[in-house]
Amino acid sequence: TKVEGKLFKVPRRYFEENSEIFATIFTLPPGANSPLDGSDDDVPFKLEGIRSNDFHSLLKVLYPLNAHRIWFSRPSLLLSKNEWISVLKLSTQWFFLDIRALAIENLSDTPIDAIERIILAKRYDVVDWLQAGYSELVRRPDSLSLEEAAEIGLAATVQIFQTRE
């Protein structure tokens, strides 16, 4: 697999087993007179529009998760907040449902400010975070700054101010 010009040697079965999208992609036949993408280093499977550090973070979860399934236990994963956000991004995009749930669980236990939690909730469709973020903004003693209001949008800002009154 090639991401941002960087070659990653990864078993495609991990992708097929964990994502319906990849399971479908890998069943598509190659074009006429074309070798199968990913068949060797000279013809890598290319992932366009993906950052290599995001992909690397996903692999940090994908490999241990699959290895631990053999032993029926949960892996112990030590990733930074930003790495978990990368995992959430790609697992949402590619429908890695188990990995997405694991990312949400780990990020739920991570200190994230209310504005960032709301932005992540909207971007990656995590409903519980949206409610938690809005509740935190309503309860906190400080008003929203102009920058924060711009980030969450006019409608949410008005609702927060109305609720606080």
PyMOL commands that set and color helices and strands:
alter all, ss='L'
color gray80, all
select helices_A, chain A and resi 12-18+20-25+52-69+81-93+97-108+114-124+127-139+146-152+154-164
alter helices_A, ss='H'
color red, helices_A
select strands_A, chain A and resi 2-3+6-7
alter strands_A, ss='S'
color yellow, strands_A
deselect
rebuild
show_as cartoon
